[in-house]
Amino acid sequence: MQHKLDGQGIGNISRADRWGVESTSTINFDPIGWHGAKLDLNIGAEWTAVKDPLTHRIRPITGVQDNWGNATLRYDIPGTPFALGGSIQRRHSTKSYYLTEIFDQQDLPWISGLFVEDKNVMGLTVRVAVDNIPEGWHYYDRAVYSGFRDRSPLLFIERHHDLVGPIFNFSVKGTF
């Protein structure tokens, strides 16, 4: 039996479940004597479930960010216009499911960086930052089938694991 593939899109799924949790916090270090320092934290996770229309197995919803986290330490040096700090971030998404392929793409799932800021350059805030230290990766894994993925042979697997170098940022903020 020959199947005509007229495109792939969202729809035709009668039910999906989605729930999650997220926490955002700031820890101020002034009470312990480290004046001008704070730690901002954001973490979260999401769980999803849908019955795959082809395999009839439970799987995550396509392409949902299912866990993430960010920690930023900032130190505003007392008595000066200078601040410095660093951050680390984690992001992960579920695989994407289509009728004839499955792919998993993670763009810099871990990234960290450092910054220095001057809050008074002619009334403006100037910031220099270097992100992606140490260098992170972009992942792309794809499995393509000759027809519907539940009943057709695998045509090929495409895999890219690409190293991404440091990312340099220079920003000027204020009213001018």
C-alpha positions in Angstrom: 0.0 0.0 0.0 1.4 3.4 -1.0 1.0 6.4 1.3 1.0 9.9 0.0 2.8 12.3 2.4 1.2 15.7 2.0 3.2 17.5 4.7 3.5 17.3 8.4 2.2 19.6 11.0 0.7 20.0 14.4 -2.7 18.4 14.9 -4.7 15.2 14.9 -3.8 14.4 18.4 -6.8 14.2 20.7 -5.0 14.7 24.1 -1.7 15.8 25.5 -0.5 16.3 29.1 1.9 19.0 30.2 3.0 20.1 33.6 6.0 21.6 35.1 7.7 23.5 37.9 9.9 26.6 38.0 11.7 28.4 40.7 13.2 31.9 40.6 15.3 33.1 43.5 17.8 35.9 44.5 20.3 35.4 47.3 21.7 38.7 48.5 25.1 38.3 50.2 25.0 41.6 52.1 23.8 39.9 55.4 27.0 37.8 55.5 29.3 40.7 54.8 29.8 40.5 51.0 28.3 43.8 50.2 27.2 44.3 46.6 27.1 40.6 45.7 24.0 38.6 44.8 23.2 35.3 43.1 20.2 35.0 40.8 18.9 31.5 40.2 16.2 30.1 37.9 15.6 26.4 37.5 12.7 24.5 35.9 11.5 21.3 34.4 8.5 20.3 32.4 7.0 16.9 31.7 4.8 16.2 28.7 3.1 13.2 27.3 1.3 12.4 24.1 0.2 9.2 22.4 2.3 9.0 19.2 -0.2 8.8 16.3 2.0 6.2 14.5 3.5 4.0 17.2 0.7 4.5 19.8 3.4 4.7 22.5 3.6 7.6 25.0 6.3 10.1 24.2 7.1 13.7 25.0 5.5 16.6 23.0 7.7 17.6 20.1 10.4 20.2 20.7 9.4 21.2 24.3 12.1 22.8 26.5 11.9 20.1 29.3 14.6 21.3 31.7 16.5 24.5 32.2 18.6 26.4 34.7 20.5 29.6 35.0 22.8 30.9 37.8 24.3 34.4 37.7 26.6 35.8 40.3 27.0 39.6 40.2 29.3 41.8 42.3 28.7 45.5 42.3 32.0 46.8 43.8 31.0 49.2 46.6 32.1 52.8 46.1 32.8 52.3 42.4 30.8 52.3 39.2 32.1 48.8 38.4 30.4 45.4 38.5 31.6 42.0 37.5 30.2 38.5 37.4 29.6 35.3 35.7 26.9 32.9 34.7 26.2 29.3 33.8 23.1 28.2 31.9 21.6 24.8 31.0 18.8 24.2 28.4 17.4 21.0 27.0 14.5 20.3 24.6 12.7 17.1 23.7 13.1 15.4 20.4 11.0 16.5 17.4 8.8 13.7 15.9 7.4 13.9 12.4 5.7 11.3 10.2 9.0 10.4 8.4 11.7 11.5 10.7 12.8 12.1 14.3 15.4 14.7 15.2 17.1 16.0 18.3 18.6 19.4 18.3 20.4 21.0 21.3 21.9 24.4 20.7 24.6 25.1 23.3 22.9 23.0 26.1 25.5 24.3 28.5 26.9 27.8 28.3 28.9 29.9 30.7 30.3 33.4 30.7 32.0 36.3 32.4 31.3 40.1 32.3 32.7 43.4 33.4 30.5 46.5 33.6 31.1 50.2 34.1 27.9 51.9 35.1 29.1 55.5 34.5 30.8 56.1 31.1 29.5 59.6 30.3 26.2 58.6 32.0 25.9 55.3 30.1 26.4 51.7 31.2 29.1 49.8 29.2 29.4 46.1 29.4 32.0 43.7 28.0 31.1 40.0 28.2 32.6 36.7 27.0 30.1 33.8 26.8 30.5 30.1 25.9 33.6 29.5 28.1 34.7 26.8 27.8 33.5 26.3 24.2 30.2 24.5 23.9 28.6 22.3 21.3 25.6 22.4 18.9 24.1 19.0 18.5 21.8 17.9 15.7 20.9 14.2 15.3 18.3 13.2 12.7 16.9 9.8 11.6 15.0 9.8 8.2 12.7 7.0 7.1 11.6 6.1 3.6 8.0 6.5 4.6 6.0 6.5 7.8 8.6 6.0 10.6 6.6 3.2 12.3 6.7 0.9 9.3 9.4 2.0 6.9 13.1 1.3 6.7 15.6 3.8 7.9 17.0 5.8 5.0 19.8 7.6 6.8 21.1 9.1 10.0 22.5 12.6 9.9 24.6 13.7 12.8 26.3 17.1 13.5 28.2 17.8 16.6 29.6 21.2 16.0 32.0 23.1 18.3 31.0 26.7 18.9 33.7 29.1 19.9 33.6 32.0 22.4 30.9 34.6 22.0 32.0 38.2 22.6 29.5 40.9 23.5 29.9 44.7 23.9 26.8 46.7 24.9 26.0 50.3 25.7 22.9 51.0 27.7 21.3 54.3 28.7 19.6 57.3 27.3 21.4 59.1 24.5 
